[in-house]
Every structure is written in C-alpha cells, then in structure tokens.
Amino acid sequence: MLESIITDMTTKYVTWSEGAYILGVGRSTFFYYVEGGKISIEPGRGPRDGRYSLEDIQRVAEERATGRRRKTSNRRIRPTPVFTDWLSPDDIPAILRLDKIVYDEMFLAEMERYRQWSMKNGQLAMAAFDAKSNRQTMLAYIACLPLDESVILQIVCKEREEISITPDEIQSYERPGSYTLLANSAVVHPEHPYLLRPVLQGMIEAWVKRFPEQYVSRVYAQSVSERGDLLISTFFMQPRYDLADNAYMADLARPARAKMLRAFQDALKAKDPLKYKEIYRQGEE
C-alpha cells in the first residue's frame, strides 16, 4: 500500500506514479516539478526505472498545501481563450519564452535547427496561443517531423542525434502517399496541461483533411528525459525495446487502444471507407 510507503521512514525514493499520487497531480505536472529541480531523481537511475526523492515530494506537497490555503476566492477559474495554428519561424521567440517557463532554459541551437527545417515544411509543429496575445504568448506546442523511416530508425537507435537532421531530410507535404513521423517535442505551460490534447487534435484534423491522398503510417518517438516521457504519454505509444530501451511507436495500421487514436482511425474510415481498408488492410486482417 502507498500509505505504508509514505510512513516507512526508511523509504527515500518512490516511483513517479507514487509521487504523483502523493501530490494529487498528473504525470505532466509531476515531471514539471522534476524538470524545475524541485524533485530529484535517485542517482544512477534512467528514464525507464527512475525513482524520485520522497523527501522532495513531501516538501512540494507542503508548499502546494500552503498555497491552496492562501487562496480565498471561490470564483471558478475559466480556461484561457486560445487558438491553434501551425508554427512559423516568426514564432520562435514565443517558443523560447515557453521553454524558459517550463524548463528554465532556452534551447537556442534546437530553435535554429527548427527554423531551418520549417523553411522546408511549414507544418511541422502546431501550437496553442493565448487568443489575446496576437501570437506572442504560446501555451503549448507539439512537433512531428516527416522523415524517411531509415532516418528515424537511426535517431531512435542512437546512431545519430536528432539535431543532426538536415533540412534536406525533412519531407514536404507535396507528394501523395505514406508518411512516417518522428514526434520530437511536446511542451505545455504548467498552468495549462489540458492544452496538449487540443493541439494534438489539430494535427489529427489536418491529417484527416489530407486523407486519402496523404496518410500517416507510423509515428516514432524516443524518450531521453522526463521531457520525452511527456511526449510519449501524449501520443499513447507502445514501447519498441527491440530498437532501443527508450524507443516508442504508434502504428496506424493496428487497432489503437487509446481513445484519441481510435477516434483518428474512425475519422479516416468514415471519410473514405474503401481507401482506408486498402491503405490499412494489413492491420484490419
């Protein structure tokens, strides 16, 4: 029982799910505290077997409890009005500001590479913007790179770094047929964790519009940190330990377990049942 873990004074580290239970938060919020340095990971642990300081978790729980007691208003908090749109190179300052809030760091080298990639394909990443900010305040974004599957396998098998992907390797959405995606980033403001789903939904709707002329066959991802874990949980992927310990994949030709991906498959099937059966026939057998 979790209660026995908490009261056992010899316990120093717990799993992320136990820590999230103690705090009363979800996975993304728990790892926000980890990324922010408030909760430390047990030395020598990796992404798959990570355990986290119980002392730090209890300290955060006390801070959260104190913060709640200070709130005197019972007014209902309304979600911030947002709109979703594809990112452009002009949005890079907003991306950096969001990264600074979430990770206390600006990934300048990554953003320069993204600028180069987006010159090849302007629909690599979708974001949710504060509707009142005229694109100056970004609250969430997800990026998926269309690449040859051989390039993706090199990345997830750790044969090369993601930042080594060249603009020439990024595919445009001009040709018909199948696309394989590398889901390489999912970032959300800690006060608006619910926004990852509408951003993902926006990407899904774009692929429904492209179908059947263009369609997704597989989506890959790799998890090298808690940042990657957030992405994996967003896309509801299955592990591919045959490729690497931190490799994951969603195969659109297979019946999905996650509700959002099942809805995606149902939308494709409803738009063109015959083409859907032809394209994804192996998964239907």
N, C-alpha and C positions, 0 to 999 in steps of 0.2 A: 504493500500500500504506500501511496505517496506520502501520507501523513507520517508513517514510520520513518521514511527517508528524511523528512524535514526535521523530526525530533531527534534523530540519531546524530549526536554531536561528532561522531567520527566521520560522517559523510562530508566531503569537501567539494565534490563535483557531481553534477547531475546532467542528464540529457537535456537537449533543448526543449523537448516536449514537456518534461517535468518542470523546467524553469518557466516556460510559458504558462503552465497551469498555475504555478505559484503566483505569477504576476497577473493572471487573468487577461492575457493578451494573446494575439495570434502569432503565427510564425514570423511574418514580416516585421512586426513591432519588436518582437524579441531580438531578432538579428539587427534591428536598428540600434538597440542598446549595445549589442556586441560590437558592431562597427564603430559606434561612438566611443568605445573604450570603457563603458560603464560596467560591462560584464566580461570577464576574462575567460579564455579557453584554457583547459588543462594542458600544460606543456607536453609536447610530443604527440598530440592528437591531430588527426587530419580531418578533412571535410566530412568523411563518411562516419567516423567514430568519435566526433567531437563531444566533449563533456565540458560543462561550464561551472564556474565558481558559485557555489551555493551562498557563500557569504556576500558576494557581489549582488546576486539575485535578491537576497533578502534586503540588502541596502536599497536597491532600486524600488522594491515593493514598499518600503517605508517612505521613500521620497514620493512615490505615487499616492500613497495614502494621505500624506501630509498635504499634497497638492489638491487632492479631492476635498479635504476638509476646509480648505481656504475658499472653495467655490461656494458662493452664497446664492447665486442666481439659479432659478429653476426653469429659466427660459429654454425652450427647445432649440438646439443648435441646427441650423439649416445647412445642408450641403452647399459648398461654394459653387456658383454657376460656372460651368466650364464649357468649352467646345473642343473637339478633337480635330486634328489635321495632321497631314504629313509634315515632317520636319524639312527645313531648308537650311543651307549654310548660314543664312541670316539669323537662324535661331540658336546658333552655337553659344552666344553669351548667356542665353536663358538656360541652356543645358548645363553650362558650367556653374551657374548660380544654384541650380537644383542639386548638382553633385556636391557642391560645397555644403549645402544644408544637410544632405543625407550622409555623406562620408567624411565631411570636414577636409575635403581635398578636391582640387580641380585637376582633372585628367587632361592636361593640355595636349600631350602627344596623341592620345586617343582621339581627341576632338579634331586635331589637324588631319589625322588619317580619315576620320569620318567625313570631313569636308571634301577630301579628295574622292572618296567613294561616292558621295552624293552627287558629284558632278557627272558620274556615270549613270546613276539611277536615283531619281528624286523621291522614290517611295521605299526607302529602306527603313525608316522609323516613323512611328506615329506617336503623337503626344497629346496630353490634355493640358489646355491653357486656362488660366483664370480668365473668364469672359470679360472682366472689367479692365484687364491689363494690356490689351492690344498686343498679345504675344510676348509681353515682357516677363510674365510670371508663369513658368511651367511647373506643373504639379505632378506629372508622371510621363514616362515615355517607355516604349518598347521598340527594339531594333531587331530586324531579321534580315540577314544578308543572303541574297540568291547567289549560290556558288555551285560550281561543278562538284558532284559528290566526292570525287577524289580529293579535291582541295579541303573539303570539310573533314574528311577522314584523317588527313594529315594534321589538321588542327586538333581534333578530339583525341587522336592517338599521341599527341605531344611531339610530333615530328617537327613542328614549326609553331611559331607564336601567332596568335590572332592578329596582332598589329602588323605582321609581315604581309598580310593580304594586300595585293596591289589593286589599283583601280581597274586594271585590265581584267582581273579575275572576277570582279563584280559583274554580274549579268544584268542587262537591262530587261525591261518587260515588253520587249518588242516582238520577240519570236513566239510562235504558238508552241504548245506542248507542256511537258512536265518541268517543274522547278523543285529543287532541293534547297532548303533554307537552313542557315545557321542562326539560331536565336542567340544573339550575343550580348544583349543588355536589356534589363528591365529595372527601372528606377522609379520610386514613388515617394512623394513627400510624406514624412512620418505622420502628419496630421490628416492625411487623405489616402489611407491604404486601399480604400474601396475603388480608387480610380484606375487601378491596373486592369480591372475587368472591362470597363467601357473602352479603354484604349485597345485591348486585345480584341474586343468585339468589333471595333472599327477596322482593324486589319482583316478580320474574318469576313466582314461585309465586302471589303474590297476584293477579296479572292472569290467570293460568291459572284460578284459582278463580272469577273474575268472568265469564269467558268462557262462553257467547257473549252473555250479556245486556249486558255491557260489554266493550269491547276497545280496544286502542291502535292507532291508525292510523299516526302518525308521532311521532318523538322528535327534538327540535331541541336544539342547544347552540351556544354561542358561546365562542370562546377569546380572552381578552384578556390572558392571562398564562400562566405555566407551570402555575398552579393550574387553568386551563381545559384545558390540554393533558392533564393527568391525567384529567380527566373524559372528554375525547374518547377517549382510549386505552381507558378502562374500558368505554365503550359501543360501541366499534368502529364509529364513524360515518364517513360519507363526506362529503367537502367539498361545500359549496354556494357556490361562488365567484360564482354568479350573484346571490346575495343579498348577500354580503359576503366579504371576504378571510378572515374568521375564523368563518364560519358552517358548521355541520355538521348532518347529518340522517341518521336511520335510518328507512327506510320499511319497515314491517312487511308491506306488500303485495308486496314484492320478495324474491326468494330471498336469504337472508343469506349472506355469506361467512364471518363469524365463527362459531366453533363454538357459543358460548353462545347467540347469537341463533338459529342454526339449531335448537338444542335447544328453544328457546322456541316457535318456529313448529311444530316437530314435536309438542310437548305440546298446543298448541291444536288441531292437526289430529287428534290421537288422541282428544281429549276429545269433539269433535263434528265429524266429517269433512264433513258436509253444510253446516253453518253456516260452517265455515272456508272452504270453497270458495265459498259465497255471499258472505261478507264480503270475502274477499281475492281474488275471482275475477280482478280486473284483473292482479294480479301473477302469477297462475297461467297466464295465456294466453301 
